[in-house]
């Protein structure tokens, strides 16, 4: 069973007007943005970050790509080492 915790965050009401978003849209945007940030910081795997964002892994990878965030945390040396091992 997937338990959830609710964390209330207060926003000035004029923020909704400035962003032209309702609470549902803002909540979704915040979850996606935070999931992307935690993924970038390598605090969450791509699967867990997608789960936090409330998206499928494919949808999350698409958003990462649209925001120019690598969907892989492999460094060039890791790739070279893998290629060497495959030979």
N, C-alpha and C positions, 0 to 999 in steps of 0.2 A: 504494500500500500504506500502511496506517495503522499506523505504529510507535507503540508505547506504552512508557513508562518506568514502572517501579514505584518508588514512594517509600515506604519503610517508616516507619510512625509508631508509636511506643510508647505504649501505654495501660496504666495500672494495671488489673489483672484485675478489681478490684472495680467499675470503671466499667461493665463489661459487665453485672454483676449489678444495679447501680443503675439502669441504663437498660433492663434486661430485653431486651437485644438480643444477637445473636450477631455475629461479625466481619463477615459478609456484609451484614447489615442496617446495621451501623454504617458500613461503608465506603460503602454506597449513600447514607446520610443525609449523610455528610461531603461526598461529591462533589456532591450536590444543593445543600447549603448553601453550599459554596465557589463553585459556579457561579452561584448567585443573588447572592452578594456581589460577585463579579467583574463580573457584569452591572450591578448597582447602581452600582458604581464606574466604569462605562463602560470597563472594561479589556477586556471581551469583548463581541462582538455577541451578540444573542439566539441566533443559530444556533450559534455556537461555544460559548456557555454551555450550550446544550442538549446539544451533543456531549460536553462535559466531564461533564455530569450523567448521560450515558448514556441520554438520553431523546429522543423525537421532539420537534420544535419545538412541536407542539400540546400534548404532555404537559407540557413545560417551561413554556409560557405558562399552562397551567392551574394549575400549582404557584405560579407568580409571582402570579397572580390570587388564589389562596387565601391567599397571604402578603401581600396588599395591596401588591404591587410592580407598578408600571406596566409594561405590555408595550411601551410606546413611550417613547422618550427625547425626543420632540418637546416643545418648550416652547410655551406659548400664543402667543407671538409668531411662531413658525414656522408654526403652524396659520393664524393671521391672514394671514400673508404668502402662504401657499398659496391661501387663499380669495380674496385680492385678485388674485392672478395668474390664477385660474380665471375671473374675471369679464370 
